[in-house]
Amino acid sequence: MKNKDGFRIENVSAASIAEKTGTPVYVYSQSAIEKNWAVFCDAVSVFPERTVCFAVKSNANMAVLRVLARSGAGADIVSGTELELALRAGIPAGKIVFSGVGKTEEEITAAVKAGIKQINAESAEELETIADIARKTGQRPVVGIRVNPDVDAHTHAKITTGTKGAKFGIDWTDACPLYRRYARSDDIALSGIEIHVGSQLLSEKPFRETFKKTAAMLRDLESDGVRIDTVDVGGGLGVPYRSGESALSPKTYAALLKEELSFFQGEFVFEPGRFIVANAGWLLARVVRTKRTGGKNFAVLDAGMNDLLRPALYDAYHDVVALSGKEPDTVYDVVGPVCESSDVFGRDRTLPELEAGDYVALCTAGAYGATMSSTYNCRPLAPEVLVKGDRFAVVRRRQTVEDMMGVQLDPDWISG
Ligand SMILES: Cc1ncc(COP(=O)(O)O)c(C=O)c1O
C-alpha cells in the first residue's frame, strides 16, 4: 500500500490519518476485511452446510463487527460482553458459538436465553452447569464438546491450545462417555464437537492430523449410536507476517478438511479470526525521539506494548515501515516508551533515517492488536479508524484521562 505519495490505506494517506487523530492509532481497511471474508467463505462453500463465525476476540471493534455482520458473518465468542457486542452489531444469535474454559453461570445463562447456535463446553463440570441452567430456564440449548485432540500445532507455545495438558477442552477418552451420558438428555442437545488446535498455523500438518483425529472420533461416536450434527473446526489459519513467509490458503485448508471428513453429512462451523482481520489493520505511531546507545540506534515510538502486545507476549514479528516512503538505509531497534525491557517492536530493522515526528506503521496489526491492548503505564487506549475508499472515520475515540478517572472511586475514609 505504498506509492509515491507515501503509505496509503485504501485511497487515504496514512500520514493524514495520523495527523488528524494523533498517534498511536489503529487503522482498518474495510475493503480488505470484506475481501478476506469473501475469500474465506468462498473456500468453505465446498461444504453444503456451514456457518462461518468470526472470532470476535481477534477484533471487537463495533464498526468491524457491523461490516462483518452485513457480510453475513456469525460470531465465535468467549465472554458475555462479546455476546452482547455481537448481538448489538446485528449478528443473529442463531449464528453465535461460545467457547472458553471459564464461562460463568451468568454468561451461560445469557447465552442460553439468547438462544445462540451452540455452546462449546470445555469440561464435564461445565456440561453439568449448562444442563442445570437449561433446566431452570426451560430452554434446550445446543451444546458441543471442545475436544483436546492432542496435536502439536508447532506454533508459538503461547498460542498452542490442543496438546495434552493444555487447559482447553476435554481429552477424547473423557469426552466419549459424556456424549453417551447426555445422548438422551431432556436438558441439552449434545450434538456438536469442537476442535481448535491453535492459532497462526502455517502448514498443513497440524490441520491434517487434527482432521484425521476428528474423523476417528466421529466414527467412534457413530458406532456408539451417538449422533453429531455439527463439527466446529475452530480457527487457526495463519497469515504471513514477514515478507517471503508463506501461509496455507483457505482453499487448501478446505480441501484438507474435505479429504479427511468427506463422509460427514452434517454442518461445519469455522471460527476464523486472524485470517479475516490481521492484514487489514495497521498501528500508526510517531517517533518520539531517536537515540544511540550501546552501539545501537533506537527509534522510540509513542506506541508501546500496551497498544500492541504480540511482540512482547509471543515474540511476534510485525513489519515496521516508515510512512515517508524514503529509502531505508539505517538500522534501528524499534521500541516503545513503556517501562519494560520487553517493550520492543523489532530489532535491527532497516528504515529510512528517522527523526522525531516521523510516522511509522506496524503492519498486520488488525488481529489481536486493539483487543489485547491495556492501559499499562496509565497510557490511554488508542483510537481506531475505519477506512473505506477515500473516506475514513474514527470508530473508537482515544480514551481520555477523564474516561480513566471516571471508574476510580475514593473510599469514604480518603477524601479526594
Ligand atoms: C476456540 C477458538 N476459536 C477460534 C479462534 C480464532 O483463531 P484464529 O484467529 O487463529 O483464526 C481462537 C483463537 O485462539 C480460539 O481459541
The ligand as a Gaussian input file, in Angstrom:
#p B3LYP/6-31G(d) Opt

LIG

0 1
 C      -11.719000     -21.518000      20.195000
 C      -11.098000     -20.576000      19.239000
 N      -11.700000     -20.372000      18.049000
 C      -11.198000     -19.510000      17.136000
 C      -10.041000     -18.810000      17.389000
 C       -9.535000     -17.864000      16.345000
 O       -8.301000     -18.273000      15.891000
 P       -7.581000     -17.525000      14.703000
 O       -7.624000     -16.083000      14.984000
 O       -6.213000     -18.086000      14.729000
 O       -8.311000     -17.883000      13.451000
 C       -9.363000     -18.986000      18.603000
 C       -8.122000     -18.247000      18.878000
 O       -7.307000     -18.563000      19.651000
 C       -9.913000     -19.899000      19.555000
 O       -9.313000     -20.092000      20.733000

